[in-house]
């Protein structure tokens, strides 16, 4: 009887959140109008891939229940509503639309009354919805002469631009992060679009006070440039509100991180990783993102109070390093079932970013400068090799991990070069290490079966575990 009631509750959670997602999409279509919607679907074919959100939701809540199931569904709902918000801005506020690199969060753009558009977002989100979604863009870029061995995320983003599927914009804001491929891609995209561009210069050493002061000056120069090239005007009171809400998000996330140190972890997986990816990189300081973290913290508290883990089969605690396997984003849904292996936290979520001092414009710029310069790929793959390892081994011990899984994206030359050192260091520390060979956006390189085979081989031969399912 209890299992039947639980099954009904699980189905209601899935159905309820799928209905919310569908309602958000239908409402956007109604606002835009059927004729304009059809016109834009022809212009932006990737819009059709976004309709796969409820399929993604079903995959991510499979075999999960209770607060964990609700938390994952809640994050997908926030992603859906946030994406609808971005699309409505693209449709109706094109005169204020600014293209910004994924390493340049949009707090300042929002404070200036501008409409942000992160082009890498398609390369991040679409493979989650449809694993093969980026193939046509990767091929388009290669057909234009883009080298096939650079990271598939900037390559796919350039492919979107080559196919003419960027929304019209007023300007581009980019930086010299996170890698050579990402940095160089904006030269191509500027040439394709013909838009004026501002390039933020991030210093090599991001830890010094001199670097913070320098990059705060870069942000101030960017604001002046945007006021010259767009209708946007800086509203410092609005920026103070945004930074204050961002601080609240960080406060709640820190509380969640403290709670997931418990064994078994009261929250895990995409409730941790996808909430950070979306909340802090796409919607920082937005009221809906604050509400998402408030609800996630509440669900985690309830799970902790009951002494129940998010994954009742938790046997192994995994630290995932590097960007996740986008076209197999449900890897840990399978790993939880197959081996009781839960992803507790990942490198893209963890940060050492302080709260932003909102007392003056200068302190806010200093705080934002620190956060941008110390983004995950910024601080981990620039400078000495120690930058890559320090956080990794801290997280391994702080969260009582059993193993490290490296998402060994073959297009990331920076991290590929460190694998030899990493193996030696993990061997010396007695840390079980799995390096998964795959490509971030292209499932043709290593499909999901190939990823699972690598996990099976590691778990059987290193961890001496038999697959449960």
C-alpha positions as CSV (number, residue, x, y, z in Angstrom):
1,X,0.0,0.0,0.0
2,X,2.8,2.4,0.9
3,X,4.7,1.8,-2.4
4,X,1.4,2.4,-4.3
5,X,0.9,5.7,-2.6
6,X,4.5,6.7,-3.2
7,X,4.1,5.7,-6.9
8,X,1.1,7.9,-7.2
9,X,2.9,10.8,-5.5
10,X,5.9,10.4,-7.9
11,X,3.6,10.4,-10.9
12,X,1.8,13.5,-9.7
13,X,5.1,15.3,-9.2
14,X,6.2,14.6,-12.8
15,X,2.8,15.4,-14.3
16,X,2.4,18.6,-12.3
17,X,5.8,20.0,-13.3
18,X,5.4,18.9,-16.9
19,X,2.1,20.9,-16.9
20,X,3.8,24.0,-15.6
21,X,6.6,23.7,-18.2
22,X,4.0,23.3,-21.0
23,X,2.0,26.2,-19.7
24,X,5.0,28.5,-19.7
25,X,5.8,27.6,-23.3
26,X,2.2,27.9,-24.5
27,X,1.8,31.3,-22.8
28,X,5.0,32.6,-24.5
29,X,3.6,31.4,-27.9
30,X,0.3,33.1,-27.2
31,X,2.0,36.4,-26.3
32,X,4.2,36.2,-29.4
33,X,1.3,35.3,-31.7
34,X,0.9,32.2,-34.0
35,X,2.2,33.9,-37.2
36,X,5.2,35.5,-35.6
37,X,5.9,32.2,-33.8
38,X,5.9,30.2,-37.0
39,X,8.1,32.8,-38.7
40,X,10.6,32.6,-35.8
41,X,10.6,28.8,-35.8
42,X,11.7,28.9,-39.4
43,X,14.3,31.5,-38.6
44,X,15.5,29.7,-35.4
45,X,15.1,26.0,-35.9
46,X,16.6,25.3,-32.5
47,X,13.3,26.6,-30.9
48,X,11.8,23.2,-31.7
49,X,14.5,21.4,-29.7
50,X,13.3,23.4,-26.6
51,X,10.0,21.5,-26.7
52,X,11.9,18.5,-25.4
53,X,12.1,19.9,-21.9
54,X,9.4,17.5,-20.5
55,X,11.3,14.6,-22.0
56,X,14.4,15.8,-20.2
57,X,12.4,16.2,-17.0
58,X,11.1,12.6,-17.3
59,X,14.7,11.3,-17.7
60,X,16.1,13.2,-14.8
61,X,13.4,12.2,-12.3
62,X,13.4,8.5,-13.3
63,X,13.9,6.3,-10.2
64,X,14.1,9.3,-8.0
65,X,11.4,10.1,-5.5
66,X,10.3,12.4,-2.6
67,X,12.2,15.6,-2.0
68,X,14.9,14.6,-4.5
69,X,12.4,14.2,-7.3
70,X,10.7,17.4,-6.4
71,X,14.0,19.3,-6.3
72,X,15.2,18.2,-9.7
73,X,11.7,19.0,-11.2
74,X,11.8,22.4,-9.5
75,X,15.2,23.2,-11.2
76,X,13.9,22.1,-14.6
77,X,10.8,24.3,-14.1
78,X,13.1,27.3,-13.3
79,X,15.2,26.6,-16.4
80,X,12.1,26.5,-18.5
81,X,10.6,29.7,-17.2
82,X,14.0,31.4,-17.4
83,X,14.5,30.3,-21.0
84,X,11.0,31.6,-21.8
85,X,12.0,35.0,-20.3
86,X,15.1,35.1,-22.4
87,X,13.1,34.2,-25.6
88,X,10.5,36.9,-24.8
89,X,13.3,39.4,-24.5
90,X,14.8,38.2,-27.8
91,X,11.4,38.6,-29.5
92,X,10.3,41.9,-28.0
93,X,13.4,43.8,-26.8
94,X,15.7,43.3,-29.7
95,X,16.6,47.0,-29.6
96,X,18.3,46.4,-26.2
97,X,19.7,42.9,-26.8
98,X,23.4,42.4,-26.1
99,X,25.3,39.2,-26.8
100,X,27.5,38.3,-23.9
101,X,30.0,35.5,-23.5
102,X,29.2,32.8,-21.0
103,X,32.1,33.8,-18.7
104,X,30.6,37.3,-18.4
105,X,27.5,37.0,-16.2
106,X,24.7,39.4,-17.0
107,X,24.2,41.4,-13.7
108,X,25.5,44.7,-15.2
109,X,23.5,44.3,-18.4
110,X,20.3,43.8,-16.3
111,X,21.2,46.8,-14.2
112,X,21.5,48.9,-17.4
113,X,18.1,47.9,-18.6
114,X,19.6,45.7,-21.4
115,X,18.5,42.3,-22.6
116,X,21.2,39.7,-22.3
117,X,21.7,36.8,-24.7
118,X,24.3,34.2,-24.0
119,X,25.0,32.4,-27.3
120,X,26.8,29.4,-25.6
121,X,23.6,28.7,-23.8
122,X,22.3,26.8,-26.8
123,X,25.4,24.6,-26.9
124,X,24.9,23.9,-23.2
125,X,21.1,23.4,-23.1
126,X,20.2,21.8,-26.4
127,X,22.3,18.7,-26.0
128,X,20.6,18.0,-22.7
129,X,17.2,18.2,-24.5
130,X,18.2,16.4,-27.7
131,X,21.7,14.7,-27.7
132,X,22.1,15.3,-31.4
133,X,20.9,18.9,-31.5
134,X,24.3,20.5,-32.1
135,X,25.5,18.2,-34.9
136,X,24.3,20.5,-37.6
137,X,26.0,23.5,-36.1
138,X,29.3,21.6,-35.5
139,X,29.3,20.5,-39.1
140,X,28.4,24.0,-40.3
141,X,31.4,25.5,-38.5
142,X,33.8,22.8,-39.8
143,X,32.5,23.4,-43.3
144,X,33.6,27.0,-42.9
145,X,37.1,26.0,-41.9
146,X,36.8,26.0,-38.2
147,X,39.3,23.4,-36.9
148,X,37.5,20.2,-35.7
149,X,39.8,19.7,-32.7
150,X,38.8,22.8,-30.8
151,X,36.2,22.6,-28.0
152,X,32.9,21.7,-29.4
153,X,31.1,24.4,-27.4
154,X,32.6,27.5,-29.1
155,X,32.6,25.5,-32.4
156,X,28.9,24.8,-32.1
157,X,28.3,28.4,-31.2
158,X,30.1,29.6,-34.2
159,X,28.0,27.2,-36.3
160,X,24.9,28.8,-35.0
161,X,26.2,32.2,-36.2
162,X,27.3,30.8,-39.6
163,X,23.8,29.4,-40.1
164,X,22.4,32.9,-39.4
165,X,20.5,31.8,-36.3
166,X,21.7,34.4,-33.9
167,X,19.1,37.0,-32.8
168,X,19.7,40.6,-34.0
169,X,21.6,42.5,-31.3
170,X,23.1,45.9,-30.6
171,X,26.5,44.8,-29.4
172,X,28.8,42.0,-28.1
173,X,30.5,41.8,-24.8
174,X,33.2,39.2,-24.4
175,X,36.5,38.5,-22.6
176,X,39.8,36.5,-22.9
177,X,38.3,33.6,-20.9
178,X,38.0,30.7,-20.6
179,X,40.4,29.2,-23.3
180,X,41.9,30.0,-26.6
181,X,39.0,28.4,-28.5
182,X,36.4,30.3,-26.6
183,X,38.2,33.6,-26.9
184,X,38.9,33.2,-30.6
185,X,35.3,32.3,-31.4
186,X,34.2,35.8,-30.7
187,X,36.5,37.2,-33.4
188,X,34.6,35.0,-35.8
189,X,31.2,35.9,-34.4
190,X,31.9,39.6,-34.5
191,X,32.9,39.2,-38.2
192,X,29.8,37.3,-39.0
193,X,27.4,39.6,-37.3
194,X,29.2,42.9,-38.0
195,X,28.4,44.1,-34.4
196,X,30.7,46.3,-32.3
197,X,32.4,44.3,-29.5
198,X,33.9,45.1,-26.1
199,X,36.6,42.7,-24.9
200,X,37.2,42.5,-21.1
201,X,40.9,41.8,-20.3
202,X,41.2,39.4,-17.4
203,X,44.7,39.5,-15.8
204,X,46.8,36.3,-15.7
205,X,47.1,36.4,-11.9
206,X,43.5,36.8,-10.6
207,X,44.4,36.6,-6.9
208,X,46.1,39.9,-6.3
209,X,44.5,43.2,-5.1
210,X,46.1,44.9,-8.1
211,X,44.3,42.5,-10.4
212,X,40.9,43.2,-8.7
213,X,41.4,46.9,-9.1
214,X,42.4,46.6,-12.7
215,X,39.5,44.4,-13.7
216,X,37.0,46.6,-11.8
217,X,38.3,49.3,-14.1
218,X,37.6,47.1,-17.1
219,X,34.0,46.7,-16.0
220,X,33.6,50.4,-15.6
221,X,35.0,50.9,-19.1
222,X,32.6,48.3,-20.4
223,X,29.7,50.2,-18.8
224,X,30.8,53.5,-20.5
225,X,31.2,51.6,-23.8
226,X,27.7,50.1,-23.5
227,X,26.2,53.5,-22.8
228,X,27.8,54.8,-26.0
229,X,26.7,51.9,-28.2
230,X,23.3,50.9,-26.7
231,X,20.3,52.6,-25.2
232,X,21.3,51.1,-21.8
233,X,22.1,53.4,-18.8
234,X,23.6,52.2,-15.6
235,X,21.2,52.3,-12.6
236,X,23.4,51.7,-9.5
237,X,20.4,51.2,-7.2
238,X,19.1,48.4,-9.6
239,X,22.6,46.8,-9.5
240,X,22.6,47.0,-5.7
241,X,19.3,45.1,-5.7
242,X,20.6,42.5,-8.1
243,X,23.8,42.0,-6.1
244,X,21.8,41.8,-2.9
245,X,19.7,39.0,-4.3
246,X,22.7,37.3,-5.7
247,X,24.2,37.4,-2.2
248,X,21.0,35.7,-0.9
249,X,21.4,33.0,-3.5
250,X,25.0,32.4,-2.4
251,X,24.0,32.3,1.3
252,X,21.4,29.6,0.5
253,X,23.8,27.6,-1.6
254,X,26.4,27.6,1.1
255,X,23.8,26.2,3.5
256,X,22.9,23.5,1.0
257,X,26.6,22.6,0.6
258,X,27.0,22.4,4.4
259,X,24.0,20.0,4.6
260,X,25.2,17.7,1.8
261,X,28.3,16.9,3.7
262,X,26.1,14.5,5.7
263,X,26.0,10.8,4.8
264,X,23.9,9.9,3.0
265,X,23.6,13.3,1.2
266,X,20.2,14.9,1.6
267,X,20.5,16.4,-1.9
268,X,22.6,15.6,-4.9
269,X,22.9,15.4,-8.7
270,X,21.3,18.0,-10.9
271,X,19.5,19.6,-8.0
272,X,23.0,20.8,-7.1
273,X,24.8,21.2,-10.4
274,X,22.1,22.5,-12.7
275,X,20.7,24.9,-10.2
276,X,24.1,26.6,-9.9
277,X,24.8,26.5,-13.6
278,X,21.4,28.2,-14.3
279,X,21.1,30.4,-11.3
280,X,24.6,31.9,-11.1
281,X,25.5,32.0,-14.8
282,X,22.3,32.8,-16.5
283,X,19.9,34.3,-14.0
284,X,22.1,35.7,-11.1
285,X,20.1,37.9,-8.8
286,X,16.8,37.3,-10.5
287,X,13.8,37.0,-8.0
288,X,12.8,33.6,-9.5
289,X,16.4,32.3,-9.0
290,X,16.3,33.3,-5.3
291,X,13.0,31.5,-4.9
292,X,14.4,28.4,-6.5
293,X,17.3,28.3,-4.0
294,X,15.0,29.0,-1.1
295,X,12.9,26.0,-2.1
296,X,15.9,23.8,-2.7
297,X,17.3,24.7,0.8
298,X,13.9,23.9,2.3
299,X,13.7,20.5,0.6
300,X,17.3,19.7,1.6
301,X,16.5,20.6,5.3
302,X,13.5,18.3,5.2
303,X,15.5,15.5,3.8
304,X,18.3,16.0,6.3
305,X,15.8,16.2,9.2
306,X,14.4,12.8,8.3
307,X,17.9,11.3,8.0
308,X,17.2,10.1,4.5
309,X,19.5,10.5,1.6
310,X,18.4,11.9,-1.8
311,X,19.5,8.6,-3.2
312,X,18.3,5.8,-0.8
313,X,20.8,3.5,-2.6
314,X,23.8,5.8,-1.9
315,X,26.9,3.7,-1.5
316,X,29.5,5.9,-3.3
317,X,30.0,9.6,-3.3
318,X,31.4,11.1,-6.5
319,X,33.2,14.4,-7.2
320,X,32.6,15.3,-10.9
321,X,35.3,17.5,-12.3
322,X,35.1,19.6,-15.5
323,X,31.9,20.5,-17.4
324,X,29.2,17.7,-17.2
325,X,28.4,15.2,-20.0
326,X,25.9,17.5,-21.7
327,X,24.5,15.0,-24.2
328,X,24.3,12.4,-21.5
329,X,23.2,14.7,-18.7
330,X,21.3,11.9,-17.0
331,X,24.5,9.9,-16.4
332,X,24.0,10.0,-12.7
333,X,20.4,8.9,-12.9
334,X,21.8,5.7,-14.3
335,X,24.9,5.6,-12.0
336,X,22.7,6.0,-8.9
337,X,20.6,3.0,-10.0
338,X,23.5,0.9,-11.3
339,X,26.1,1.4,-8.6
340,X,24.6,3.6,-5.8
341,X,27.0,6.3,-7.0
342,X,25.8,9.9,-6.3
343,X,27.3,13.1,-7.6
344,X,27.5,15.2,-4.5
345,X,29.1,18.3,-6.0
346,X,31.0,19.3,-9.2
347,X,33.7,21.7,-10.1
348,X,31.4,23.9,-12.1
349,X,29.3,24.6,-9.1
350,X,31.9,25.0,-6.3
351,X,33.5,28.4,-5.9
352,X,35.2,30.5,-3.4
353,X,33.4,33.7,-4.4
354,X,32.8,36.1,-1.5
355,X,29.6,38.0,-1.0
356,X,29.4,41.3,-2.9
357,X,29.7,44.5,-0.9
358,X,26.8,46.6,-2.0
359,X,27.8,49.7,-0.1
360,X,29.0,51.7,-3.2
361,X,29.4,51.4,-7.0
362,X,33.1,50.7,-6.6
363,X,32.6,47.9,-4.1
364,X,30.0,46.3,-6.3
365,X,32.3,46.4,-9.3
366,X,35.2,45.0,-7.2
367,X,32.9,42.1,-6.1
368,X,31.7,41.4,-9.6
369,X,35.3,41.6,-10.9
370,X,36.4,39.0,-8.3
371,X,33.5,36.7,-9.2
372,X,34.1,36.9,-13.0
373,X,37.9,36.4,-12.7
374,X,37.4,33.4,-10.4
375,X,34.8,31.5,-12.4
376,X,35.4,27.7,-12.5
377,X,37.1,27.5,-15.9
378,X,38.8,30.8,-15.3
379,X,40.7,29.9,-12.1
380,X,41.2,26.2,-12.9
381,X,42.7,26.3,-16.3
382,X,44.8,29.5,-16.1
383,X,48.1,29.9,-14.4
384,X,50.1,27.1,-12.6
385,X,48.8,23.5,-12.5
386,X,48.2,23.9,-8.8
387,X,45.1,26.0,-9.7
388,X,43.5,22.9,-11.2
389,X,44.2,20.6,-8.2
390,X,43.7,22.7,-5.1
391,X,39.9,22.9,-5.1
392,X,39.7,19.3,-6.4
393,X,41.5,17.7,-3.4
394,X,39.8,20.1,-1.0
395,X,36.4,19.0,-2.2
396,X,37.4,15.3,-2.1
397,X,38.1,15.5,1.6
398,X,35.6,18.2,2.7
399,X,32.6,16.2,1.3
400,X,34.0,12.8,2.2
401,X,34.1,11.6,-1.4
402,X,34.9,8.0,-2.5
403,X,36.2,8.8,-6.0
404,X,36.8,11.5,-8.6
405,X,35.3,11.3,-12.0
406,X,36.9,13.6,-14.6
407,X,34.7,14.5,-17.5
408,X,37.6,14.3,-20.0
409,X,36.2,16.4,-22.8
410,X,38.6,15.7,-25.7
411,X,38.4,19.3,-27.0
412,X,39.7,20.8,-23.7
413,X,43.4,21.0,-24.4
414,X,44.1,22.7,-21.0
415,X,42.7,19.9,-18.9
416,X,43.9,17.1,-21.2
417,X,47.4,18.2,-20.7
418,X,47.1,17.8,-16.9
419,X,45.8,14.2,-16.9
420,X,49.2,12.7,-16.4
421,X,50.0,14.8,-13.4
422,X,46.5,14.1,-12.1
423,X,46.9,10.4,-12.3
424,X,50.2,10.5,-10.4
425,X,48.8,12.8,-7.7
426,X,45.7,10.6,-7.2
427,X,47.8,7.5,-7.1
428,X,50.0,9.0,-4.4
429,X,46.9,10.0,-2.4
430,X,45.1,6.7,-2.8
431,X,42.2,8.4,-4.6
432,X,40.3,6.2,-7.1
433,X,40.2,8.2,-10.4
434,X,38.1,7.7,-13.5
435,X,38.8,9.9,-16.6
436,X,35.8,9.6,-18.9
437,X,36.7,10.2,-22.5
438,X,33.9,12.0,-24.3
439,X,33.0,15.2,-26.2
440,X,31.0,17.9,-24.6
441,X,28.4,18.5,-27.3
442,X,29.0,15.8,-29.9
443,X,27.7,12.3,-29.1
444,X,29.2,10.9,-32.3
445,X,32.6,10.9,-30.7
446,X,31.6,8.8,-27.7
447,X,27.9,7.9,-27.4
448,X,26.2,7.3,-24.0
449,X,26.8,3.6,-24.3
450,X,30.5,4.3,-24.6
451,X,30.4,6.5,-21.5
452,X,28.6,3.8,-19.5
453,X,31.1,1.2,-20.7
454,X,34.0,3.3,-19.2
455,X,32.1,3.6,-15.9
456,X,31.4,-0.1,-15.8
457,X,35.1,-0.9,-16.5
458,X,36.2,1.4,-13.7
459,X,33.7,0.2,-11.1
460,X,34.3,-3.4,-11.8
461,X,38.1,-3.3,-12.0
462,X,39.0,-0.5,-9.6
463,X,36.1,-0.3,-7.1
464,X,35.4,-4.1,-7.3
465,X,31.7,-3.3,-7.7
466,X,29.1,-5.3,-9.6
467,X,26.5,-3.5,-11.6
468,X,23.1,-3.7,-9.9
469,X,20.9,-2.8,-12.9
